[in-house]
Amino acid sequence: MKVLLLSANREKVPYPVLPIGLCFVAEALERAGHQVRIEDLCFARDPRKAVARAVAGFQPGMVGVGIRNMDNCDYYVPKNFVPDAARIVADIRAVTSAPVVIGGSAVSVLPGPMMERIRPDYAVVGDGERAAVALAAALDAGRDPSGLPGIASFQDGVPRINHQDRVPSLDVNTPPRIYRWVDTRRYMSFEGVYPLQSKRGCSLKCIYCTYTNIEGSSFRFKNGEEMASEIEDVITHSGIRDFEFVDSTFNVPEKHAMDICDSVIRRGLRARFIGSGLNPVAVSEALLVRMKEAGFRSLICTAESASDPVLSNLRKGFTRADVENVARLTSKVGLRTLWIFLVGGPGENRDTVLETLDFIHKCAGPGDVAFITNGVRIYPHTALAAQALSEGVIRTHEELIDPKFYFSPGLDRDWLRETMIEHARQDPRIMTSERSQHPLIPYGLRLLSMIGVQKPFWRFAPTFNRLMRLVS
Ligand code: B12
């Protein structure tokens, strides 16, 4: 069967990200004998025309739409991507009667409401590889796919969702070989880095997080040798050397992270690892040293807070002392760190906010940057959503298809905003999420990329903040 896959994501903040999930699905469908084409709408001048052209030129028997983001999780500069996805599906319908299936992380977060808003024929919930192949096989054979695991469909006008058992290991998933499917160079011309996935799942219990709902709560791994081969293949075929692990967190569990680093070092791959999430719950000096040896240039530390009561309420599983320890170790080993803070969760008040800001001023390294988001996006079927329901902040999980934010009742939102602006003025290493939405940033990234500056580009955030201060 001919399968056309469209990537709906056109978001360029903080930079355009390669559609790795869709490419995993494309590879699986191709391996199953289907003829597959991807139409990436990220840079399309006129996405509606691009959709119509892609369908008319390929005449697919099934169309898949990859939907990564519902919204940008920003309270001050909100963007909602669901209407764009609905329009893409309507545009597909206008030119073909082929069945339409949606999939991607946004769909897995809230499948029912996403189906109701976007009106596809089917949705894939969870991993796409097996479910999409089973769906295409059923449609090809004229069988009803609505009972298949991982497939959601409308029954009497109401979405019915069949959850799937997660495969026990990732060994069955061959690499997504993204360079075969989309114009990777175009992405690299921003702050693009090539995404790698070495595991799925997350065993942590952070109250606001969707990761366990998307990927499951137990880990499924690819081993170090497989990852090293994948990296080698990407370098050989595309020349790309800047990578980033999109695992829930790279360093948990540590043994697996060590295994990946060891294999990369053994192969002598001259790869650079730019992003990759580091969780303070398990950071040893030995791991950081090994990561640096493997080619890690910088890290993204998802501390979320540096105040003990808030960390405890968020169930982060670590304390301020652990966060301070990470700051000490990353400085000692020489790994620049982008610190991520999520301010406004349960128990947050003026004192706890000031504690976090104090950490940034005093403990973050001189080359580090702190990215701060105000308000916590409430996601369905999380402990935070349960709390928000009991406090009357929301009425149903389903309404969370539209972004809703949790702000601690002990915090004045105006005070919070002004305080952040004030501290960012004092310490230009502080980047507020609001400021990161500045329309000039994508142009700046392109410029830096064009002149061949080494990544990560977030290290120029203080320069950008100083410039903004001059012009405002
Ligand atoms: C790593 C990551 C990042 C990195 C990306 C780095 C990179 N180079 O790619 C960074 C930090 C840059 C980032 C940024 C953003 N992110 Co982000 N990110 C993630 C994370 C942790 C992993 C994404 C990933 O690549 N997964 C690996 C792939 C293989 O999985 P997958 O896409 O789900 O694909 C599988 C299935 O979904 C399915 N599938 C996928 N597509 C399709 C299509 C079809 C047709 C079918 C049938 C199936 C299918 O099959 C795939 C294989 O099994 C997720 C959380 C998570 N655990 O999923 C959040 C997540 C996707 N991000 C999210 C958001 C909001 C953002 C931002 C908008 C804002 C922000 N605050 O950072 C930006 C947007 C960037 C952009 N330009 O789009 C949200 C999206 C939900 C929402 N609210 O809309 C998530 C879910 C996190 C969350 N808050 O819950 N992100």
Residues whose N, C-alpha, C, O or C-beta is under 5 A from the ligand:
A	BS01	B12	E11 K12 V13 P14 Y15 P16 V17 L18 I20 G21 L22 F24 V25 G64 V65 G66 R68 N69 M70 D71 N72 C73 V101 I102 G103 G104 S105 A106 V124 G126 D127 G128 E129 A132 V193 P195 T210 Y211 I214 E244 V246 D247 S248
